[in-house]
Amino acid sequence: GITWFEFERDEIPYYLNFQMLTLVGVFVLTWFLLNRTSIGRQIYAMGGNPDASQRLGFDLFKLHLIVYGYMGFIAGVASLVQAQLAQSVAPTVLVGAGYGRAGSTSPGRDVPGELGTGLFWRRATTC
């Protein structure tokens, strides 16, 4: 892997690797974002009480986009760190035991099951 600041003491090598530097960098960036910016304060307020923060005039939709976008960024950084650690990229490594096709996740696939159990009719008559 990638290492920086290598030195030896008593014939024992010490160094900082890319993963640890990235971890510290992400921690510092997240701390700065949440504690030193107005967006971070708004995120804390939204997490504490969304109704009160909306009444204060915070745009909750925009804040949700920022939070989910930041989480996507962090996931991308984690994937780069994992690829550097493994020295390879295999897109099928994290595949679960699902059906493996897009049609199995379609919401329309549940309708026949609901019709068979009667849940669809109970929901339709209570609306």
Secondary structure, DSSP 8 states (H G I E B T S, - for coil): --EEEEEEETTEEEEEEHHHHHHHHHHHHHHHHHHHSHHHHHHHHHHH-HHHHHHTT--HHHHHHHHHHHHHHHHHHHHHHHHHHHTS--TTTT--SS--SGGGG-GGGGHHHHHHHTHHHHHHHH-
